[in-house]
């Protein structure tokens, strides 16, 4: 059976992000959490979509100076 939801902390672990990242999304209203008893649950599909919408991290441009070392530009 496919898993639909998880606690924010558990979802962060599943997606390899910091829990604070998901808590910030919840606090700003971009991610909705649902109360299940005393637990908060987020839908994993919603987390996946929000992570996919994030821009890709930019790596520094590297220049080879002719030696054996690569220096950042």
N, C-alpha and C positions, 0 to 999 in steps of 0.2 A: 504494500500500500504506500502511496506517495505521501510524504509529509507535507502538510499545508502551513503549519505555523510553529513558532518557537518563542521562547522568552527573548527579549532583546539581547541579553548576554549570550545566550546560546546561539542566536542567529548571527551575532558578531563572530563567534568562534567558527561557525559553519562557513562564513564568507571571508574569513581571515582579515577582519577589520577590527578596529578598537571598539569596545562596547560604547565608549563615549560618542563615537561617530553616530551610532544609531540613536542614542539618547538625545543627541543634538537634533537629529532629524525629527524625532518625536516632539521635542520641545518647540520647534519652529512650525510644526503642523504639516511637514512634508511627508511624514510617515505616521500612520494612525495605529495606535495600540488599542487592543481590545481587552477588557477585564474578563478574566475567567476565574471566578472565585477571588483569591488573593493574588493571583498571578496576572501579569501583563503579557499579552501574546501579540506578535506581529506576524503578518502573512509573509511567507518567504518569497512569493512571487513579487510582492510589492518591494521588498528589500532588493531583490535581483534587478528590478527595473530601475530603482533609484541609483544603484551602484553603476549600472550600465550607462546611465545618463551623465555620469561624472566625466569630466574631460580627462584624457590620458595624461599621465605625468610626463613632463618633458625632461629628457636626459640632457646633460650638458653637451654642447658641441665639442668634439674632440679633434685635436690637430696633432698629427704625428710630426715631431720636430726632427725627424731623421735619425734620432738615437733609438735606444731600446725603450724609452719611456714615452708614454702618451700624456700630453698635458691638456688640461681643459682650457678652452678659449675664453 
